[in-house]
Amino acid sequence: MLTGEIRHRVDAIWEIFWTGGITNPLTVIEQFTYLLFLKRLDEKEGVLEPGIRWSGFAHKEADDMFRIVKDEVFPRLKRLGGKNSRFARHLENAVFLIPSPVMLQRIVTAIDRLVGDLPAKNQDALGDLYEYLLAKLSTSGTNGQFRTPRHIIRMMVQLMKPTLQDTILDPAAGTAGFLVEAADYVAGTYRDQLSAESGTPALQQHFRQTMFYGFDTDPTMLRIASMNLLLHGMEDPNIFYRDVLAEAYTEEEKYSLVLANPPFKGSIDGSRVSASLLAAVKTKKTELLFLALILRVLKTGGRCAVIVPDGVLFGSSKAHVAIRQLIVDRHRLEAVISLPAGVFRPYAGVSTAILIFTKTNCGGTERVWFYDMLADGYSLDDHRRQLDPDKHEENNIPDILARFANLEAERSRARTEQSFLVEVGEIRANRYDLSINRYKQRMPAKKEYPPPGQILQEIAQLEDEIADALRQLKEMIG
């Protein structure tokens, strides 16, 4: 998470845009992102020619800087990866909108200082920068676009342990946070196989070109996601404009791992929803349709970790019960991790959970692991301050990872503990209810009482006080 000082500096840059006449939040984010991207490109040798690199224009006079960025750098940026690359297609309608040399110079100078003050390994911090910018959108939280905190993304990736053989999809990619984290995990875990010296060419090519896929319907998100992935070694990012719930999107049985936090924006127009999804779950609710979509696009044997609103777990409508029954009976549901309600603050207070399941087409659910996550390492208020990462009561993530890696040991846990297993028969008997409160047993609060002798002494003292009060009352009334 960003420090208060970094947030203050981001707000100051935002103010420069605002006072300079760029007041649409989405436009501010786009222009800000282009410049952040150019700053990060400066670390990549050979991507831009020396004369149009950040270090080549950042310290020039305002007029020269403006001319270089507007007439040389920005057109070159729109052609990165080649004229017909996916990246170039996403940026083909991008427009440089900063109106004056002085304004550009102020922003460039401020970004220079901002990025210079980020940690040396600034990948996470830059991802948090994007999230903080996006949180400023007035529509954030009302159109379903909740930015997933980086540490929650990392936990989900570590739970799923992607391999070099995976083909990974985020069907609602946003800024590509899940794909970036998955790429980092794979690159770190399989360093030798991906190294230029000892690696396997076929695996290297798969990692760079055919391993990661992301879809979205927001052109701004597509541009940001493409820039994000390009800087993480994806030569031509597989980021596409796709309305995955619509009839026109027909992919199935293609991906081995789905990582996602789909939008929870209520009901949509049923007339445009794919018939194959409606056949699986007859509903207009996007959170249920996305689960049906994920089951369709996964290969048999494919895995999924997906964030869903709590209503998916216990909703009583036919559609809610049907999608839960489908996952439990036709496939293999492995885990339900209940997240704290404050995870998406400051821009959403929705209660959510992570579902982890495998597509089998033949069942396989025997027991489901439930975990009641009470702390994620940050305060659960709007400030989201980082807490002590080594204290279990302030950060359950290490415990979640350790327990999920050894589910056999969970068999002995009581329902009063933070995690436990529930047999599938009990879940079926409860109409496939997957809310942890349905199965968790609460220990009655232990009440401490004084010793009997002390209680008798206190009673005697009270009797003396009452007797004394009665004597005084009698004296008063004569």
C-alpha positions in Angstrom: 0.0 0.0 0.0 1.1 3.6 -0.6 2.4 5.8 2.2 0.5 8.9 3.1 3.4 11.0 1.6 3.2 9.2 -1.8 -0.6 9.6 -1.9 -0.2 13.3 -1.1 2.2 13.6 -4.1 -0.2 11.8 -6.4 -2.9 14.2 -5.3 -0.7 17.1 -6.0 -0.1 15.9 -9.6 -3.8 15.3 -9.9 -4.3 18.9 -8.9 -1.9 20.1 -11.6 -4.1 18.3 -14.2 -7.3 19.7 -12.6 -6.1 23.3 -12.5 -4.7 23.0 -16.0 -8.2 22.3 -17.4 -8.2 18.5 -17.5 -11.0 17.7 -15.1 -12.5 14.4 -16.4 -11.1 11.8 -13.9 -10.8 9.2 -16.6 -8.8 11.6 -18.9 -6.5 12.5 -16.0 -5.8 8.8 -15.3 -5.1 8.1 -19.0 -2.6 11.0 -19.4 -1.0 10.2 -16.0 -0.6 6.6 -17.0 1.0 7.4 -20.3 3.7 9.4 -18.5 4.2 6.8 -15.8 4.6 4.3 -18.6 7.2 6.4 -20.4 9.1 6.8 -17.1 9.2 3.0 -16.6 10.2 2.5 -20.2 13.4 4.5 -19.4 14.5 1.4 -17.5 14.1 -0.8 -20.6 17.1 -0.6 -22.9 16.4 -0.5 -26.6 12.6 0.2 -26.3 12.9 3.9 -27.2 15.7 5.7 -28.9 18.0 7.7 -26.6 16.7 11.1 -27.9 13.1 10.3 -27.0 13.6 8.5 -23.7 12.4 10.0 -20.4 15.9 10.8 -19.4 16.4 12.5 -22.7 13.5 15.0 -22.4 12.7 15.2 -18.6 15.2 18.0 -17.9 14.8 20.1 -21.0 13.2 23.5 -21.2 9.4 23.4 -21.2 8.9 24.2 -24.9 11.5 21.7 -26.1 10.0 19.0 -23.7 6.5 19.6 -25.0 7.6 19.4 -28.7 9.5 16.2 -28.1 6.8 14.4 -26.1 3.9 15.6 -28.4 5.6 15.1 -31.8 8.1 12.4 -31.2 7.6 10.4 -28.1 3.9 10.0 -28.1 3.6 8.9 -31.8 6.4 6.4 -31.1 4.6 5.1 -28.0 1.6 4.3 -30.1 3.7 2.1 -32.4 5.4 0.0 -29.7 5.4 -3.7 -30.5 5.0 -3.0 -34.2 2.3 -1.3 -36.3 -0.1 -4.3 -36.2 0.6 -5.4 -32.6 -2.2 -5.7 -30.1 -0.6 -3.0 -28.0 -0.6 -0.6 -31.0 -4.2 -1.4 -31.7 -5.2 -0.5 -28.1 -3.3 2.8 -28.3 -4.3 3.8 -31.8 -7.0 6.1 -30.5 -4.9 7.4 -27.6 -4.6 11.2 -27.7 -2.0 13.4 -26.0 -4.1 16.1 -24.2 -1.8 18.0 -21.9 -2.4 21.5 -23.3 0.7 23.5 -22.4 4.5 23.2 -22.1 4.5 24.6 -18.6 1.9 22.1 -17.4 3.7 19.2 -18.9 7.0 20.3 -17.3 5.4 20.5 -13.9 3.8 17.1 -14.3 7.0 15.5 -15.6 9.1 17.0 -12.7 6.5 15.8 -10.1 6.5 12.2 -11.6 10.3 12.1 -11.6 10.3 12.9 -7.8 7.3 10.6 -7.2 8.8 7.5 -8.8 12.3 8.3 -7.4 10.8 8.1 -3.9 9.2 4.7 -4.4 11.0 1.5 -3.1 13.8 0.2 -5.2 11.7 -2.8 -6.2 8.9 -0.5 -7.3 6.7 -2.9 -9.2 4.1 -3.3 -6.4 4.2 0.4 -5.6 3.5 1.3 -9.2 0.7 -1.2 -9.3 -0.7 0.5 -6.1 -0.3 3.8 -7.9 -2.6 2.6 -10.6 -5.1 1.4 -8.1 -5.0 4.6 -6.1 -5.6 6.6 -9.3 -8.5 4.4 -10.3 -10.0 4.7 -6.9 -10.5 8.4 -7.7 -13.0 7.6 -10.4 -16.4 8.9 -9.4 -17.9 5.8 -10.9 -15.6 3.4 -9.1 -17.7 1.0 -7.0 -21.0 1.9 -8.8 -20.1 0.2 -12.1 -18.6 -2.9 -10.5 -15.0 -1.9 -11.1 -13.4 -2.7 -7.7 -9.6 -2.6 -7.8 -8.3 -5.8 -6.1 -5.6 -5.0 -3.5 -2.2 -6.3 -4.6 -1.7 -8.5 -1.5 -5.0 -10.3 -2.1 -4.1 -10.9 -5.7 -0.7 -12.3 -4.6 -2.4 -14.6 -2.1 -4.7 -16.0 -4.7 -1.8 -16.6 -7.1 0.2 -18.3 -4.4 -2.8 -20.5 -3.5 -3.2 -21.6 -7.2 0.6 -22.0 -7.9 0.5 -21.5 -11.7 3.0 -23.5 -13.7 4.8 -23.1 -17.0 2.2 -25.4 -18.6 -0.7 -23.1 -17.7 -2.7 -20.9 -20.0 -4.1 -18.2 -17.7 -7.1 -16.0 -18.2 -8.6 -13.0 -16.4 -12.0 -12.4 -18.1 -12.4 -9.0 -16.4 -8.8 -7.9 -16.5 -8.9 -4.3 -15.6 -5.3 -3.1 -15.2 -4.1 -6.8 -15.5 -3.1 -7.1 -11.8 -3.8 -10.8 -11.7 -1.9 -11.5 -14.9 1.1 -9.4 -13.8 1.2 -11.2 -10.4 0.9 -14.6 -12.0 3.7 -13.7 -14.5 5.9 -12.7 -11.6 5.2 -15.9 -9.7 6.0 -18.1 -12.7 9.1 -16.1 -13.6 10.4 -16.5 -10.0 9.4 -20.1 -9.6 10.8 -21.3 -12.9 13.7 -19.0 -13.2 16.1 -21.6 -14.6 13.6 -22.8 -17.3 13.0 -19.2 -18.4 16.6 -18.0 -18.3 18.4 -17.0 -21.5 21.3 -19.2 -20.7 19.7 -22.5 -19.7 16.0 -22.2 -20.5 13.8 -24.0 -22.9 13.0 -21.9 -26.0 9.5 -23.3 -26.3 8.6 -22.5 -22.7 10.2 -19.1 -23.0 8.1 -18.3 -26.0 4.9 -19.6 -24.3 5.6 -17.4 -21.3 6.2 -14.3 -23.4 3.4 -14.8 -26.0 0.8 -17.4 -25.2 0.5 -17.9 -21.5 -1.5 -14.8 -20.3 -4.8 -13.5 -21.6 -7.0 -10.7 -20.4 -10.4 -9.3 -21.5 -12.2 -6.1 -20.7 -14.8 -3.8 -22.2 -13.2 -0.6 -21.1 -10.7 0.8 -23.7 -8.8 2.7 -21.0 -8.3 -0.4 -18.9 -7.1 -2.2 -22.1 -4.5 0.4 -22.7 -3.3 0.4 -19.1 -3.3 -3.4 -19.0 -1.3 -3.6 -22.2 1.3 -1.1 -20.9 1.5 -3.1 -17.6 2.1 -6.4 -19.3 4.6 -5.1 -21.9 6.8 -3.9 -19.0 6.6 -7.4 -17.5 8.1 -9.1 -20.5 5.0 -9.8 -22.6 6.2 -9.0 -26.1 2.7 -8.5 -27.6 0.2 -8.7 -24.7 -2.9 -10.8 -25.2 -5.3 -8.1 -24.0 -8.5 -7.9 -26.0 -11.8 -6.1 -26.1 -14.4 -8.8 -25.2 -17.8 -8.7 -23.8 -17.5 -12.2 -22.4 -21.1 -12.5 -21.4 -22.4 -11.7 -24.8 -23.5 -14.2 -27.5 -20.6 -13.1 -29.8 -18.0 -14.5 -27.3 -17.9 -18.3 -27.9 -14.6 -19.6 -26.5 -14.8 -22.8 -24.5 -12.4 -25.4 -23.0 -9.3 -23.1 -23.7 -7.7 -22.1 -20.4 -6.2 -24.1 -17.6 -6.3 -21.4 -14.9 -8.7 -18.5 -14.3 -7.9 -15.8 -11.8 -10.5 -13.1 -11.5 -12.5 -10.5 -9.6 -15.4 -10.0 -12.0 -17.7 -6.9 -11.7 -20.6 -7.1 -9.3 -22.9 -4.6 -11.0 -26.2 -6.2 -10.5 -28.5 -7.1 -13.4 -27.8 -6.7 -17.1 -29.9 -6.8 -20.2 -30.8 -10.5 -20.6 -31.3 -10.1 -24.4 -27.6 -9.7 -25.0 -26.4 -12.6 -22.7 -25.0 -15.7 -24.3 -27.6 -18.5 -24.7 -25.0 -21.1 -23.4 -24.6 -19.1 -20.2 -28.3 -18.8 -19.7 -28.6 -22.6 -20.3 -26.2 -23.1 -17.3 -27.8 -20.5 -15.0 -31.0 -18.5 -16.0 -30.3 -15.1 -14.5 -29.4 -11.5 -15.3 -26.9 -11.2 -12.4 -23.4 -10.7 -13.6 -21.7 -12.4 -10.7 -23.6 -15.7 -11.4 -23.1 -15.4 -15.2 -19.4 -15.0 -14.7 -19.2 -18.2 -12.8 -21.0 -20.0 -15.6 -18.6 -18.3 -18.1 -15.6 -19.5 -16.2 -16.8 -23.1 -16.2 -17.3 -22.8 -19.9 -13.9 -21.5 -20.8 -11.9 -23.7 -18.5 -10.4 -26.9 -19.8 -11.3 -30.1 -18.1 -8.9 -30.2 -15.1 -8.6 -26.4 -15.2 -8.6 -24.5 -11.9 -10.1 -21.2 -10.7 -9.8 -18.7 -7.9 -12.4 -16.1 -8.2 -13.8 -13.4 -5.9 -17.5 -13.3 -5.5 -19.9 -11.2 -3.4 -21.3 -12.9 -0.3 -24.8 -13.2 -1.9 -23.5 -15.8 -4.3 -22.7 -18.0 -1.3 -26.2 -18.0 0.3 -28.6 -16.5 -2.1 -31.9 -18.5 -2.2 -33.1 -17.8 -5.8 -33.2 -20.7 -8.2 -30.2 -19.2 -10.1 -28.1 -18.9 -7.0 -28.8 -22.4 -5.8 -28.3 -23.8 -9.4 -24.8 -22.3 -9.9 -23.7 -23.5 -6.5 -25.1 -27.0 -7.2 -23.4 -27.0 -10.5 -20.0 -26.3 -9.0 -20.4 -28.7 -6.1 -22.0 -31.7 -7.9 -20.7 -31.5 -11.5 -17.2 -30.2 -10.6 -14.9 -30.1 -7.5 -15.3 -27.2 -5.1 -12.2 -27.1 -2.9 -12.3 -23.9 -0.8 -14.4 -20.9 0.4 -12.3 -18.2 1.9 -14.4 -15.5 3.6 -12.7 -12.1 3.2 -13.0 -9.2 5.7 -15.6 -6.6 4.7 -13.0 -3.8 4.6 -10.8 -5.4 1.9 -12.1 -3.1 -0.8 -12.2 0.1 1.2 -12.1 3.1 0.8 -14.3 2.7 -2.3 -16.4 -0.3 -1.5 -17.5 -2.0 1.7 -19.0 -5.1 0.0 -18.5 -8.5 1.8 -16.8 -11.0 -0.4 -15.3 -14.5 -0.5 -12.8 -16.4 -2.7 -14.1 -19.6 -4.4 -11.5 -22.2 -5.4 -12.6 -25.0 -7.7 -11.6 -27.4 -10.4 -13.5 -28.2 -13.6 -14.0 -31.9 -13.8 -17.4 -32.5 -15.6 -17.8 -35.6 -13.4 -18.0 -34.2 -9.8 -15.4 -34.9 -7.2 -16.4 -32.6 -4.3 -16.0 -34.7 -1.1 -15.4 -31.9 1.5 -15.0 -28.2 1.3 -12.4 -26.2 3.2 -13.8 -23.0 4.9 -11.5 -20.2 6.2 -12.8 -17.2 8.1 -10.3 -14.5 7.2 -10.5 -11.8 9.8 -7.4 -9.7 9.0 -5.4 -9.1 5.8 -2.4 -7.2 7.2 -4.1 -3.7 6.8 -6.5 -1.8 8.9 -10.1 -2.4 7.6 -11.1 1.3 7.6 -10.8 3.8 4.8 -7.2 4.5 5.6 -6.0 0.9 5.1 -2.8 1.3 7.1 -0.3 -1.5 7.0 -0.2 -3.5 10.3 2.4 -5.9 11.7 2.7 -8.6 9.0 4.1 -11.1 11.6 1.1 -11.0 13.9 -1.5 -13.6 13.1 -4.3 -11.5 14.5 -3.4 -8.7 12.1 -2.5 -10.8 9.0 -4.1 -14.2 8.3 -2.5 -14.6 4.8 0.5 -16.7 5.9 -1.9 -19.0 7.8 -4.2 -19.4 4.9 -1.4 -20.4 2.6 0.0 -22.9 5.1 -3.3 -24.5 5.9 -4.4 -24.8 2.3 -1.2 -26.5 1.4 -2.0 -29.2 4.0 -5.7 -29.8 3.9 -5.3 -33.3 5.3 -4.4 -31.8 8.6 -7.6 -29.7 8.6 -9.7 -32.9 9.1 -9.1 -32.7 12.9 -10.1 -29.0 13.3 -13.3 -28.2 15.2 -16.0 -26.0 13.7 -15.1 -23.4 16.4 -11.7 -22.8 14.8 -10.8 -20.3 12.1 -10.8 -23.0 9.4 -12.4 -26.4 9.0 -13.7 -28.9 6.5 -17.4 -29.6 5.8 -18.6 -32.8 4.2 -20.4 -32.4 0.9 -23.5 -34.2 2.2 -24.0 -31.5 4.8 -23.7 -28.8 2.1 -26.3 -30.5 -0.1 -28.6 -30.8 2.9 -28.3 -27.0 3.4 -29.4 -26.2 -0.3 -25.7 -25.8 -1.2 -25.3 -22.9 1.2 -21.6 -21.9 1.1 -21.6 -19.2 3.7 -19.2 -19.9 6.5 -21.7 -18.8 9.2 -23.9 -21.7 8.2 -21.3 -24.2 9.4 -19.1 -22.3 11.9 -19.9 -23.0 15.6 -19.4 -20.0 17.9 -18.0 -20.6 21.3 -20.2 -19.0 24.0 -18.3 -16.1 25.6 -16.7 -17.4 28.8 -18.2 -15.6 31.8 -16.0 -15.2 34.8 -17.7 -15.1 38.3 -16.2 -14.2 41.6 -15.7 -17.0 44.2 -18.8 -17.9 46.2 -17.4 -16.4 49.4 -16.8 -13.1 47.8 -20.4 -13.1 46.4 -21.8 -13.8 49.9 -19.7 -11.0 51.3 -21.0 -8.6 48.7 -24.6 -9.6 49.4 -24.1 -9.1 53.1 -22.6 -5.7 52.4 -25.6 -4.8 50.2 -28.0 -5.9 53.0 -26.2 -3.7 55.5 -26.4 -0.7 53.1 -30.2 -1.3 52.6 -30.8 -1.6 56.4 -28.9 1.6 57.0 -30.9 3.4 54.3 -34.1 2.2 55.9 -33.1 3.4 59.3 -32.3 6.9 57.9 -35.7 6.9 56.1 -37.6 6.1 59.3 -35.8 8.9 61.1 -36.8 11.4 58.4 -40.5 10.5 58.5 -40.6 10.5 62.3 
